[in-house]
């Protein structure tokens, strides 16, 4: 078990003081600072959306306007069919059609399900000629009617045409699949053949002909702004089979989700909705798809939550808006027991729809405002920092402090020291979780070892107590019955329920555990791995300070950027300190950075090199590439400043009668919790920190005790 207290180092030597924090969420107020340096709870944010400026999301040295397809006719040669032909595809290979060539930008969901869709006016008769089109019609009728199967001709194919021009072949592929979704088009050299699609036949064993036709037309359209829905279904096992079919054959392209519908009460109906994943293009050569059809709507807003986890807030919003939790993006996760405000962006929800739902979403713990339209999602870390307003109650001197010392001198002396010298930039305890039996870094280590089953058991390891959550976890560990555990798990435990649903659908095998981890958003999966890497960083920071103190030494890594810069991720952003640098005093301790383990970083060229190696060997990660392909996780690593400085650190002393009293037991005692606190004085602290800096770590340095 990782104990932060065993690795802690201080920057300053002041005495500090003690008190209680988080007596109520209003005692710990966190407000995100956007990329323009503004507090996101400012209502004026609605007039300026620079927080979600696409140039800040993905900097482009020389941005170019997106060309329209009409100006780039050669894009036709970049279809999937043509890519396959260049690779020497044989007759049995499926050639997906190219939606960028033929999809009508105004094609609606209902028109996708219509059998009359043609390719921009170019019918099969025009493309193939009447004779071949009639032969195709007869072949399709036989295939659909089952006569081919009865004659033992499941693999029968029909030669359509031979086209040397790639654009013509792509048009034929598209036209055939739109009219006959149950046929598969294949190519060999310049010949195009068709045969019965076995995947369509398999789906027809599960759903109606209309539903099967609709799904395959939807798949072929590549219209990312539309959705496809199966008919309401009250049979859970049948829905499970449909989910499994789509995932098995089209999992990299499509995602499915069941939404509750109307039923008879005992067996409520649910509707399976299918849509394209965020990135459907496997190659840059197919990026022309992005320029077609209506653009995906993105709406930004400010989320204000009280005493609620960010993921729970997202799950609540997703349920009320009828979208997936993965449609939401945000710059970071905020504290649970706090009053927090942050920017969020939701995909596939227009600003009008969000406004219509705004009043029904509001409650005492959740509110959205500052609605505005934007063009892209948010990225993790896309913020300037966070502003904190914290009240420390029951402030008093440490028990072993000089009885003659003034409490006010202790408080203000500590504030001035941290203002000037900062604090060690440790990751705070919330990075690792509050569990006593299992913490997030242990799960991350199991994931890095690619032991997904063990990681899942750690995920469900219960703590002491018989509350509903621990009862449910204990039941799963004892029985591995995902379905029964899901019934026991409280609704608000979003992560656990996502994993249990996947286990119920796919089983507890290695593949089932992989699916279960993939059911969590990418940000949540990577968080466990980052938790382990954060533990290594904390230990490295302590080793660095105990070995070299506050001196810059040869072999240190430093950054030449401003100290307030966020985490650094590229090797060319750091410099290895030389003996000449040390002699001339070119760098200060505030410029020293330490690497987070990963596959794209370099380590310091001093005693820290062997320390990192020994730490990874100790944990069984010698030779680890910091990639988990099964979970689509890559850990490049980054560089984190050794020290952090709070900005605009201010304090105000409140006498006891000025502060509204709250129940002491609701807070966390800081200092010697087993001793009675004799004063009712409170201290109000206000300061801002860079992204990924922890207010609780700053408080520890100020108060000289663990919070």
C-alpha positions as CSV (number, residue, x, y, z in Angstrom):
1,X,0.0,0.0,0.0
2,X,1.4,3.4,-1.0
3,X,1.8,5.7,1.9
4,X,2.5,9.3,0.9
5,X,3.6,10.3,4.4
6,X,6.7,8.0,4.1
7,X,8.0,10.0,1.0
8,X,7.2,13.5,2.0
9,X,9.7,16.4,1.9
10,X,9.3,20.0,2.8
11,X,10.6,23.1,1.0
12,X,10.5,25.5,4.0
13,X,11.3,25.0,7.7
14,X,8.5,27.1,9.3
15,X,6.5,25.5,12.0
16,X,3.0,25.7,10.6
17,X,-0.3,25.2,12.3
18,X,-3.3,22.9,12.4
19,X,-7.0,23.0,11.6
20,X,-9.9,21.3,9.7
21,X,-10.7,21.5,6.0
22,X,-13.8,20.5,3.9
23,X,-16.3,20.8,6.8
24,X,-18.7,21.3,3.9
25,X,-18.4,21.5,0.1
26,X,-18.7,25.3,0.4
27,X,-15.4,25.4,2.4
28,X,-13.5,24.1,-0.7
29,X,-14.4,26.0,-3.8
30,X,-12.6,25.2,-7.1
31,X,-13.0,27.3,-10.2
32,X,-11.4,26.4,-13.5
33,X,-9.3,29.0,-15.2
34,X,-9.7,28.9,-19.0
35,X,-7.0,29.3,-21.6
36,X,-7.6,33.0,-21.7
37,X,-6.9,33.3,-17.9
38,X,-10.5,33.8,-16.9
39,X,-12.6,32.1,-14.3
40,X,-15.2,29.9,-16.1
41,X,-18.0,30.9,-13.7
42,X,-17.8,34.4,-15.1
43,X,-21.0,34.9,-17.1
44,X,-19.1,37.0,-19.6
45,X,-17.5,33.8,-20.8
46,X,-20.5,33.4,-23.1
47,X,-19.4,36.3,-25.1
48,X,-15.9,34.9,-25.9
49,X,-15.3,31.2,-26.5
50,X,-11.5,31.3,-26.6
51,X,-11.5,28.5,-24.0
52,X,-12.4,26.2,-26.8
53,X,-10.5,27.8,-29.6
54,X,-9.5,25.1,-32.1
55,X,-6.1,26.6,-32.5
56,X,-5.4,25.8,-28.8
57,X,-6.8,22.3,-29.1
58,X,-4.4,21.3,-31.9
59,X,-1.9,24.0,-33.0
60,X,-1.4,24.2,-36.7
61,X,1.7,26.2,-37.8
62,X,0.1,27.0,-41.2
63,X,-3.6,26.2,-41.1
64,X,-5.2,25.7,-44.4
65,X,-8.9,26.0,-45.3
66,X,-10.6,22.7,-45.9
67,X,-11.1,22.1,-49.6
68,X,-14.4,21.0,-50.9
69,X,-14.5,17.7,-52.8
70,X,-15.5,19.5,-56.0
71,X,-12.2,21.3,-55.9
72,X,-10.2,18.1,-55.4
73,X,-11.7,15.5,-57.8
74,X,-8.6,13.3,-57.3
75,X,-9.9,12.4,-53.8
76,X,-11.9,9.7,-55.6
77,X,-8.7,7.7,-55.9
78,X,-8.4,7.6,-52.2
79,X,-11.3,5.3,-51.5
80,X,-11.0,2.2,-49.4
81,X,-11.6,0.1,-52.5
82,X,-8.7,1.7,-54.3
83,X,-6.4,1.3,-51.3
84,X,-7.2,-2.4,-51.3
85,X,-6.6,-2.7,-55.0
86,X,-3.2,-1.2,-54.7
87,X,-2.4,-3.8,-52.0
88,X,-3.4,-6.6,-54.4
89,X,-6.7,-7.6,-52.9
90,X,-8.0,-11.0,-54.0
91,X,-11.6,-11.9,-54.9
92,X,-12.6,-12.9,-51.3
93,X,-11.7,-9.6,-49.8
94,X,-14.6,-7.2,-48.9
95,X,-14.2,-3.7,-50.4
96,X,-16.0,-1.1,-48.2
97,X,-17.6,1.6,-50.2
98,X,-16.4,5.2,-50.1
99,X,-19.0,7.5,-48.6
100,X,-16.9,10.6,-49.5
101,X,-17.6,10.0,-53.1
102,X,-21.3,9.5,-53.1
103,X,-23.1,10.3,-49.8
104,X,-25.6,13.1,-50.1
105,X,-24.8,15.7,-47.4
106,X,-28.5,16.1,-46.8
107,X,-29.2,12.4,-46.4
108,X,-31.4,11.9,-43.4
109,X,-31.7,8.9,-41.1
110,X,-35.0,8.0,-42.7
111,X,-33.7,8.2,-46.2
112,X,-30.8,5.9,-45.2
113,X,-33.4,3.2,-44.6
114,X,-35.1,3.8,-47.9
115,X,-34.4,1.3,-50.7
116,X,-34.7,4.1,-53.3
117,X,-31.4,5.7,-52.4
118,X,-29.2,6.1,-55.5
119,X,-25.8,7.6,-55.9
120,X,-26.2,11.3,-56.8
121,X,-28.5,10.5,-59.6
122,X,-26.3,7.8,-61.1
123,X,-28.4,4.7,-61.1
124,X,-27.1,1.2,-61.5
125,X,-28.6,1.1,-65.0
126,X,-26.5,4.0,-65.9
127,X,-23.4,2.6,-64.4
128,X,-23.8,-1.1,-65.5
129,X,-26.1,-1.0,-68.4
130,X,-29.6,-2.5,-68.5
131,X,-28.6,-6.0,-69.2
132,X,-26.1,-6.4,-66.4
133,X,-28.4,-4.5,-64.0
134,X,-31.2,-7.0,-64.8
135,X,-28.8,-9.9,-64.2
136,X,-27.8,-8.3,-60.9
137,X,-31.5,-8.0,-59.9
138,X,-32.1,-11.7,-60.6
139,X,-29.0,-12.6,-58.6
140,X,-30.1,-10.4,-55.7
141,X,-33.6,-11.9,-55.8
142,X,-32.2,-15.4,-55.6
143,X,-29.8,-14.5,-52.8
144,X,-32.4,-12.8,-50.7
145,X,-35.0,-15.4,-51.3
146,X,-32.6,-18.1,-50.2
147,X,-32.6,-20.1,-53.5
148,X,-28.8,-19.8,-53.7
149,X,-28.4,-21.4,-50.3
150,X,-30.9,-24.2,-51.2
151,X,-28.9,-24.9,-54.3
152,X,-25.7,-25.1,-52.3
153,X,-24.4,-21.9,-53.8
154,X,-23.6,-19.8,-50.7
155,X,-20.3,-18.8,-52.3
156,X,-21.8,-18.1,-55.7
157,X,-20.6,-14.8,-57.2
158,X,-21.7,-12.7,-60.2
159,X,-19.2,-10.8,-62.3
160,X,-20.6,-7.3,-62.9
161,X,-18.1,-5.2,-64.9
162,X,-14.5,-4.5,-65.5
163,X,-13.5,-0.9,-64.9
164,X,-10.0,0.4,-65.2
165,X,-10.8,3.7,-63.7
166,X,-10.8,3.7,-59.9
167,X,-13.5,6.3,-59.5
168,X,-15.9,4.3,-61.6
169,X,-15.3,1.2,-59.5
170,X,-16.0,3.1,-56.3
171,X,-19.3,4.4,-57.7
172,X,-20.4,0.9,-58.5
173,X,-19.5,-0.4,-55.1
174,X,-21.5,2.3,-53.5
175,X,-24.5,2.0,-55.8
176,X,-24.8,-1.8,-55.3
177,X,-24.5,-1.7,-51.6
178,X,-27.1,1.1,-51.3
179,X,-29.7,-0.8,-53.4
180,X,-28.8,-4.3,-52.2
181,X,-27.4,-4.1,-48.6
182,X,-27.4,-7.9,-48.3
183,X,-24.8,-8.2,-51.1
184,X,-21.1,-7.9,-50.7
185,X,-19.0,-6.3,-53.4
186,X,-15.5,-7.6,-54.0
187,X,-12.8,-6.7,-56.4
188,X,-10.0,-8.5,-58.1
189,X,-7.7,-6.4,-60.3
190,X,-10.3,-4.3,-62.2
191,X,-13.2,-6.8,-62.0
192,X,-16.1,-6.2,-59.6
193,X,-18.1,-9.2,-58.4
194,X,-21.0,-9.5,-55.9
195,X,-22.0,-12.3,-53.6
196,X,-24.3,-12.8,-50.6
197,X,-23.0,-11.1,-47.5
198,X,-22.6,-13.8,-44.7
199,X,-22.7,-11.1,-42.1
200,X,-26.0,-9.8,-43.3
201,X,-27.3,-13.4,-43.3
202,X,-26.2,-13.8,-39.7
203,X,-27.9,-10.6,-38.7
204,X,-31.1,-11.7,-40.3
205,X,-31.2,-14.6,-37.9
206,X,-31.6,-12.0,-35.1
207,X,-33.6,-9.1,-36.6
208,X,-36.1,-8.3,-39.3
209,X,-35.2,-7.8,-42.9
210,X,-36.0,-4.1,-42.6
211,X,-33.7,-3.7,-39.6
212,X,-30.9,-5.6,-41.3
213,X,-31.3,-3.5,-44.5
214,X,-31.3,-0.3,-42.4
215,X,-28.2,-1.2,-40.4
216,X,-26.1,-2.1,-43.5
217,X,-27.3,1.0,-45.4
218,X,-26.4,3.1,-42.4
219,X,-23.0,1.5,-42.2
220,X,-22.4,2.1,-45.9
221,X,-23.4,5.7,-45.7
222,X,-20.6,6.7,-43.3
223,X,-22.9,9.6,-42.2
224,X,-21.4,10.4,-38.7
225,X,-24.1,12.8,-37.9
226,X,-26.9,10.2,-38.1
227,X,-28.0,7.3,-35.9
228,X,-29.7,3.9,-36.5
229,X,-32.1,2.4,-34.1
230,X,-33.5,-1.2,-34.0
231,X,-37.0,-1.8,-33.0
232,X,-37.9,-1.8,-29.3
233,X,-37.1,-5.1,-27.7
234,X,-38.1,-6.4,-24.3
235,X,-35.9,-9.5,-24.5
236,X,-32.6,-8.8,-22.7
237,X,-30.8,-11.9,-24.0
238,X,-31.8,-11.0,-27.6
239,X,-30.5,-7.4,-27.2
240,X,-27.3,-8.9,-25.8
241,X,-26.9,-11.0,-29.0
242,X,-27.5,-7.9,-31.2
243,X,-24.9,-5.9,-29.2
244,X,-22.5,-8.7,-29.5
245,X,-23.0,-9.1,-33.3
246,X,-22.3,-5.4,-34.0
247,X,-19.3,-5.4,-31.7
248,X,-17.8,-8.5,-33.2
249,X,-18.0,-7.4,-36.8
250,X,-18.0,-3.6,-36.6
251,X,-16.7,-2.7,-33.2
252,X,-13.9,-0.5,-34.4
253,X,-16.4,1.5,-36.5
254,X,-19.7,1.5,-34.6
255,X,-20.8,1.6,-31.0
256,X,-24.2,0.6,-29.5
257,X,-26.2,1.5,-26.5
258,X,-29.6,0.5,-25.1
259,X,-32.0,3.2,-24.1
260,X,-35.1,2.4,-22.0
261,X,-38.4,2.5,-23.7
262,X,-42.0,1.6,-23.1
263,X,-43.0,-1.9,-22.0
264,X,-45.5,-3.9,-20.0
265,X,-43.8,-3.2,-16.7
266,X,-42.4,-6.7,-16.0
267,X,-40.3,-6.6,-19.2
268,X,-39.7,-3.0,-20.2
269,X,-38.7,-2.5,-23.8
270,X,-35.3,-1.0,-24.7
271,X,-34.1,0.4,-28.0
272,X,-30.6,-0.4,-29.3
273,X,-29.1,2.7,-30.9
274,X,-26.1,2.5,-33.2
275,X,-23.8,5.3,-34.2
276,X,-20.3,5.8,-35.6
277,X,-17.4,6.1,-33.3
278,X,-15.5,9.4,-33.1
279,X,-12.8,8.3,-35.6
280,X,-14.0,6.1,-38.4
281,X,-11.1,6.8,-40.7
282,X,-8.3,4.3,-40.5
283,X,-6.1,6.1,-43.0
284,X,-5.3,9.7,-43.9
285,X,-6.2,8.7,-47.5
286,X,-9.8,8.5,-46.4
287,X,-9.9,11.8,-44.6
288,X,-12.2,13.2,-47.3
289,X,-15.1,11.7,-45.4
290,X,-14.7,14.4,-42.8
291,X,-15.6,17.0,-45.4
292,X,-18.9,15.5,-46.3
293,X,-22.4,15.8,-44.8
294,X,-23.6,18.0,-41.9
295,X,-21.0,18.9,-39.3
296,X,-21.3,17.3,-35.8
297,X,-22.7,19.8,-33.3
298,X,-20.6,20.7,-30.3
299,X,-22.0,22.8,-27.4
300,X,-19.9,24.2,-24.6
301,X,-21.2,25.1,-21.1
302,X,-20.0,25.7,-17.6
303,X,-20.8,22.9,-15.2
304,X,-21.3,23.7,-11.5
305,X,-21.5,20.7,-9.2
306,X,-21.6,20.3,-5.4
307,X,-20.4,17.2,-3.6
308,X,-20.4,15.1,-6.7
309,X,-17.8,13.3,-8.8
310,X,-17.2,14.6,-12.3
311,X,-18.0,11.2,-13.8
312,X,-21.3,11.0,-11.9
313,X,-22.3,14.4,-13.1
314,X,-21.5,13.4,-16.7
315,X,-23.5,10.2,-16.4
316,X,-26.5,12.2,-15.1
317,X,-26.2,14.7,-18.0
318,X,-25.9,12.0,-20.6
319,X,-29.0,10.2,-19.3
320,X,-31.1,13.4,-19.5
321,X,-29.8,14.4,-22.9
322,X,-30.0,10.9,-24.4
323,X,-26.4,10.7,-25.4
324,X,-23.4,8.7,-24.3
325,X,-21.0,9.7,-21.4
326,X,-18.2,9.5,-24.0
327,X,-19.9,12.5,-25.8
328,X,-18.7,14.8,-23.0
329,X,-15.2,16.2,-22.9
330,X,-13.5,18.2,-20.1
331,X,-10.1,19.5,-19.2
332,X,-9.9,17.6,-16.0
333,X,-11.6,15.9,-13.1
334,X,-12.5,18.1,-10.1
335,X,-12.7,17.2,-6.4
336,X,-15.8,15.4,-5.2
337,X,-16.3,17.0,-1.7
338,X,-16.1,20.5,-3.0
339,X,-18.0,23.2,-4.8
340,X,-16.6,23.2,-8.4
341,X,-17.1,25.0,-11.7
342,X,-15.5,23.8,-15.0
343,X,-16.0,24.0,-18.7
344,X,-17.5,21.0,-20.6
345,X,-18.3,20.3,-24.2
346,X,-21.0,17.9,-25.3
347,X,-21.0,16.4,-28.8
348,X,-24.1,15.7,-30.8
349,X,-26.2,18.1,-28.8
350,X,-27.2,21.5,-30.3
351,X,-27.3,24.6,-28.2
352,X,-31.1,24.7,-28.7
353,X,-31.6,21.2,-27.3
354,X,-29.4,22.0,-24.3
355,X,-31.3,25.2,-23.6
356,X,-34.6,23.2,-23.8
357,X,-33.2,20.8,-21.2
358,X,-31.4,23.3,-19.1
359,X,-34.2,23.9,-16.5
360,X,-34.9,20.2,-16.0
361,X,-31.2,19.6,-15.4
362,X,-30.8,22.1,-12.6
363,X,-30.9,21.0,-9.0
364,X,-29.2,21.9,-5.8
365,X,-26.1,19.8,-6.7
366,X,-25.9,20.4,-10.4
367,X,-26.3,23.4,-12.7
368,X,-25.2,24.3,-16.2
369,X,-24.9,27.8,-17.7
370,X,-22.8,29.9,-20.1
371,X,-24.1,27.8,-23.1
372,X,-22.4,28.5,-26.4
373,X,-21.6,26.8,-29.7
374,X,-18.1,25.5,-30.5
375,X,-16.4,23.4,-33.1
376,X,-14.4,20.8,-31.2
377,X,-14.2,18.8,-28.0
378,X,-12.0,19.7,-25.1
379,X,-8.7,17.9,-24.4
380,X,-7.5,16.8,-21.0
381,X,-5.2,19.5,-19.6
382,X,-6.6,22.3,-21.8
383,X,-6.9,24.9,-19.1
384,X,-4.7,27.5,-17.5
385,X,-5.2,26.2,-14.0
386,X,-7.6,26.3,-11.1
387,X,-8.5,28.9,-8.5
388,X,-9.1,27.8,-5.0
389,X,-11.1,29.5,-2.2
390,X,-10.6,27.4,1.0
391,X,-11.7,27.9,4.6
392,X,-9.5,26.2,7.2
393,X,-11.6,26.0,10.5
394,X,-10.5,25.6,14.1
395,X,-7.1,27.0,13.4
396,X,-4.6,26.5,16.3
397,X,-0.9,25.9,16.9
398,X,0.6,22.5,16.8
399,X,0.5,20.7,20.2
400,X,4.3,20.7,20.5
401,X,4.7,24.3,19.4
402,X,6.2,27.0,21.7
403,X,3.4,28.1,24.1
404,X,4.7,31.7,23.9
405,X,4.5,31.8,20.1
406,X,1.8,33.8,18.4
407,X,-0.7,31.9,16.3
408,X,-1.0,34.8,13.9
409,X,2.8,34.9,13.4
410,X,2.8,31.1,12.7
411,X,0.0,31.6,10.1
412,X,1.3,34.6,8.2
413,X,4.9,33.4,8.4
414,X,3.9,30.1,6.7
415,X,2.0,32.0,4.0
416,X,5.0,34.2,3.2
417,X,7.3,31.3,3.0
418,X,5.2,29.4,0.5
419,X,4.6,32.5,-1.5
420,X,8.3,32.9,-1.9
421,X,9.6,29.3,-2.1
422,X,6.6,27.2,-3.2
423,X,6.1,23.6,-2.4
424,X,7.2,20.2,-3.7
425,X,5.0,19.4,-6.6
426,X,3.8,16.0,-5.3
427,X,0.7,14.4,-6.7
428,X,-2.0,14.6,-4.0
429,X,-3.6,11.7,-2.2
430,X,-6.8,12.0,-4.4
431,X,-4.6,10.8,-7.3
432,X,-4.4,7.4,-5.7
433,X,-7.8,7.1,-4.2
434,X,-8.9,6.8,-0.6
435,X,-9.0,3.0,-0.4
436,X,-7.2,1.3,2.4
437,X,-7.1,-2.2,0.8
438,X,-6.5,-1.2,-2.8
439,X,-5.5,2.1,-4.4
440,X,-5.6,3.2,-8.0
441,X,-1.8,2.8,-8.5
442,X,-2.0,-0.9,-7.8
443,X,-4.7,-1.3,-10.5
444,X,-2.5,0.7,-12.9
445,X,0.5,-1.5,-12.2
446,X,-1.6,-4.6,-13.0
447,X,-2.8,-3.0,-16.3
448,X,0.8,-2.2,-17.3
449,X,1.7,-5.8,-16.7
450,X,-1.3,-6.5,-19.0
451,X,-2.9,-8.7,-16.3
452,X,-6.4,-7.4,-17.0
453,X,-8.2,-10.1,-14.9
454,X,-6.1,-9.3,-11.8
455,X,-6.7,-5.5,-12.4
456,X,-10.4,-6.2,-12.5
457,X,-10.4,-8.1,-9.2
458,X,-8.4,-5.2,-7.6
459,X,-11.0,-2.8,-9.0
460,X,-13.7,-4.7,-7.2
461,X,-11.8,-5.4,-4.0
462,X,-14.1,-4.1,-1.1
463,X,-13.1,-2.0,1.8
464,X,-14.2,-2.6,5.4
465,X,-17.9,-2.1,6.1
466,X,-21.3,-3.3,5.0
467,X,-22.5,-0.3,3.0
468,X,-24.2,-1.2,-0.3
469,X,-21.1,-0.6,-2.4
470,X,-18.9,-2.8,-0.4
471,X,-21.6,-5.5,-0.2
472,X,-21.8,-5.5,-4.0
473,X,-18.1,-5.7,-4.4
474,X,-17.8,-8.4,-1.9
475,X,-20.5,-10.4,-3.7
476,X,-18.6,-10.1,-7.0
477,X,-15.3,-11.2,-5.5
478,X,-16.9,-14.2,-3.9
479,X,-19.2,-15.3,-6.8
480,X,-17.9,-13.4,-10.0
481,X,-21.6,-13.1,-10.8
482,X,-21.7,-9.8,-12.8
483,X,-25.5,-9.8,-13.2
484,X,-26.3,-10.2,-9.5
485,X,-23.6,-7.7,-8.6
486,X,-25.1,-5.2,-11.0
487,X,-28.4,-5.5,-9.2
488,X,-26.7,-4.8,-5.9
489,X,-24.5,-1.9,-7.1
490,X,-26.0,1.5,-6.4
491,X,-27.0,3.6,-9.4
492,X,-24.5,6.4,-8.6
493,X,-21.5,4.1,-8.9
494,X,-21.1,4.8,-12.6
495,X,-17.7,3.2,-13.3
496,X,-18.6,0.0,-11.5
497,X,-21.9,-0.4,-13.3
498,X,-20.3,0.2,-16.7
499,X,-17.8,-2.5,-16.0
500,X,-20.4,-4.9,-14.7
501,X,-22.7,-4.4,-17.7
502,X,-19.8,-5.3,-20.0
503,X,-18.9,-8.4,-17.9
504,X,-22.6,-9.5,-18.0
505,X,-22.6,-9.2,-21.7
506,X,-19.2,-10.7,-22.6
507,X,-18.3,-12.9,-19.6
508,X,-15.4,-13.1,-17.2
509,X,-12.8,-14.5,-19.6
510,X,-9.7,-12.6,-20.7
511,X,-11.7,-11.2,-23.6
512,X,-14.6,-10.3,-21.3
513,X,-12.3,-8.4,-19.0
514,X,-10.8,-6.6,-21.9
515,X,-14.3,-5.5,-23.0
516,X,-15.1,-4.5,-19.5
517,X,-12.1,-2.2,-19.3
518,X,-12.9,-0.8,-22.7
519,X,-16.4,0.1,-21.5
520,X,-14.8,2.8,-19.4
521,X,-13.9,6.1,-21.1
522,X,-10.4,6.4,-22.3
523,X,-9.6,9.1,-19.8
524,X,-10.7,6.8,-16.9
525,X,-8.7,3.8,-18.2
526,X,-5.5,5.8,-18.6
527,X,-6.1,7.4,-15.1
528,X,-5.2,4.2,-13.4
529,X,-1.9,3.9,-15.3
530,X,-1.1,7.5,-14.7
531,X,-1.8,6.9,-11.0
532,X,1.0,4.3,-10.9
533,X,3.4,6.6,-12.9
534,X,2.5,9.4,-10.4
535,X,3.5,7.2,-7.5
536,X,6.9,6.7,-9.2
537,X,7.2,10.4,-9.7
538,X,6.5,11.2,-6.1
539,X,9.1,8.7,-4.9
540,X,11.6,10.1,-7.4
541,X,11.0,13.6,-6.2
542,X,11.7,12.6,-2.6
543,X,14.9,10.7,-3.7
544,X,16.0,13.8,-5.7
545,X,15.6,16.2,-2.8
546,X,17.2,13.9,-0.2
547,X,20.1,13.3,-2.5
548,X,20.8,16.7,-3.9
549,X,18.6,19.0,-1.7
550,X,17.6,22.3,-3.4
551,X,20.7,22.5,-5.6
552,X,20.8,22.2,-9.4
553,X,23.4,19.5,-10.2
554,X,25.0,18.0,-13.2
555,X,22.7,15.6,-15.0
556,X,19.5,17.3,-13.9
557,X,16.8,17.9,-16.5
558,X,15.7,21.6,-16.7
559,X,13.3,23.5,-18.9
560,X,14.1,26.8,-20.4
561,X,10.4,27.7,-20.6
562,X,8.6,29.9,-18.1
563,X,8.0,28.2,-14.7
564,X,4.3,28.5,-15.1
565,X,4.3,26.3,-18.1
566,X,2.3,23.0,-17.8
567,X,3.6,19.5,-18.1
568,X,6.2,19.1,-20.8
569,X,6.0,16.1,-23.2
570,X,8.8,16.4,-25.8
571,X,12.5,15.7,-25.3
572,X,13.5,18.9,-27.0
573,X,11.8,20.9,-24.3
574,X,14.3,19.8,-21.7
575,X,18.0,20.3,-21.3
576,X,20.5,18.1,-19.5
577,X,22.5,20.3,-17.0
578,X,26.3,20.2,-17.7
579,X,29.1,20.9,-15.3
580,X,29.6,24.3,-17.0
581,X,25.9,25.1,-16.4
582,X,26.3,24.3,-12.7
583,X,29.5,26.4,-12.4
584,X,27.8,29.4,-14.1
585,X,24.6,29.1,-12.3
586,X,22.5,29.2,-15.4
587,X,19.5,27.4,-13.9
588,X,17.5,27.5,-10.7
589,X,15.7,24.8,-8.8
590,X,12.4,26.1,-10.1
591,X,13.4,25.0,-13.6
592,X,14.3,21.4,-12.6
593,X,11.8,18.8,-14.0
594,X,11.5,15.1,-13.3
595,X,10.1,12.6,-15.9
596,X,7.0,10.6,-15.5
597,X,7.8,7.1,-16.8
598,X,6.8,6.5,-20.4
599,X,8.0,5.4,-23.8
600,X,9.1,8.8,-25.1
601,X,11.0,10.5,-22.3
602,X,14.6,10.7,-21.3
603,X,15.9,10.3,-17.7
604,X,18.3,12.5,-15.7
605,X,22.0,11.7,-16.2
606,X,22.9,11.3,-12.5
607,X,21.9,9.0,-9.6
608,X,18.3,9.3,-10.6
609,X,19.0,7.2,-13.7
610,X,19.7,4.0,-11.7
611,X,16.9,4.9,-9.2
612,X,14.2,4.9,-12.0
613,X,15.6,1.6,-13.3
614,X,15.6,-0.1,-9.9
615,X,12.0,1.2,-9.2
616,X,10.6,-0.3,-12.4
617,X,12.5,-3.6,-11.8
618,X,11.2,-3.7,-8.2
619,X,7.6,-3.5,-9.6
620,X,8.2,-6.1,-12.3
621,X,8.2,-3.6,-15.2
622,X,11.7,-4.2,-16.6
623,X,11.5,-3.8,-20.3
624,X,8.0,-2.3,-20.1
625,X,7.0,-0.4,-23.3
626,X,4.3,1.5,-21.5
627,X,1.7,0.5,-24.1
628,X,-1.4,-1.6,-23.6
629,X,-2.7,-2.4,-27.1
630,X,-5.7,-4.4,-25.9
631,X,-7.0,-1.3,-24.1
632,X,-5.8,1.2,-26.7
633,X,-3.5,2.9,-24.2
634,X,-0.2,4.5,-24.9
635,X,1.9,6.2,-22.2
636,X,4.5,8.5,-23.7
637,X,5.4,10.1,-20.4
638,X,6.0,13.7,-19.6
639,X,8.1,16.1,-17.5
640,X,6.8,17.6,-14.3
641,X,8.4,20.6,-12.5
642,X,9.9,19.5,-9.2
643,X,8.5,22.6,-7.4
644,X,5.3,24.5,-7.8
645,X,4.4,28.1,-6.8
646,X,0.9,29.3,-6.0
647,X,-0.2,32.5,-7.7
648,X,-1.9,35.4,-5.9
649,X,-1.8,33.6,-2.5
650,X,-3.9,35.6,-0.1
651,X,-5.3,34.9,3.3
652,X,-7.8,36.5,5.7
653,X,-8.2,35.8,9.4
654,X,-11.7,35.3,10.6
655,X,-12.8,35.5,14.2
656,X,-15.0,32.7,15.3
657,X,-18.2,34.8,15.4
658,X,-17.7,35.8,11.8
659,X,-17.7,32.3,10.5
660,X,-20.9,30.2,10.1
661,X,-20.4,27.1,12.2
662,X,-20.7,23.7,10.7
663,X,-20.5,20.2,12.3
664,X,-16.9,19.5,13.1
665,X,-17.3,15.8,12.4
666,X,-18.1,16.6,8.8
667,X,-14.6,17.9,8.1
668,X,-11.2,16.4,8.0
669,X,-9.0,17.2,11.0
670,X,-5.6,18.4,10.1
671,X,-2.7,17.9,12.5
672,X,-3.2,15.8,15.6
673,X,-6.8,14.6,15.1
674,X,-6.9,12.7,18.4
675,X,-6.5,15.9,20.4
676,X,-9.3,18.4,21.1
677,X,-9.2,21.7,19.2
678,X,-9.8,24.6,21.5
679,X,-10.3,27.5,19.1
680,X,-13.0,28.4,16.7
681,X,-10.9,30.7,14.5
682,X,-10.9,30.2,10.8
683,X,-8.6,31.1,8.0
684,X,-9.7,31.9,4.5
685,X,-7.1,31.1,1.8
686,X,-7.3,32.1,-1.9
687,X,-4.8,31.1,-4.5
688,X,-4.4,29.8,-8.1
689,X,-2.4,26.8,-9.3
690,X,-1.3,25.5,-12.6
691,X,-2.9,22.4,-14.1
692,X,-2.1,19.2,-12.3
693,X,-1.0,21.1,-9.1
694,X,-2.8,20.0,-6.0
695,X,-4.3,22.4,-3.5
696,X,-4.1,19.8,-0.7
697,X,-0.3,19.5,-1.3
698,X,0.1,23.3,-1.1
699,X,-1.9,23.3,2.2
700,X,0.4,20.6,3.6
701,X,3.4,22.8,3.0
702,X,1.7,25.8,4.5
703,X,0.4,24.0,7.6
704,X,3.2,21.5,8.0
705,X,0.9,18.6,8.5
706,X,-0.9,16.0,6.4
707,X,-4.3,16.9,5.0
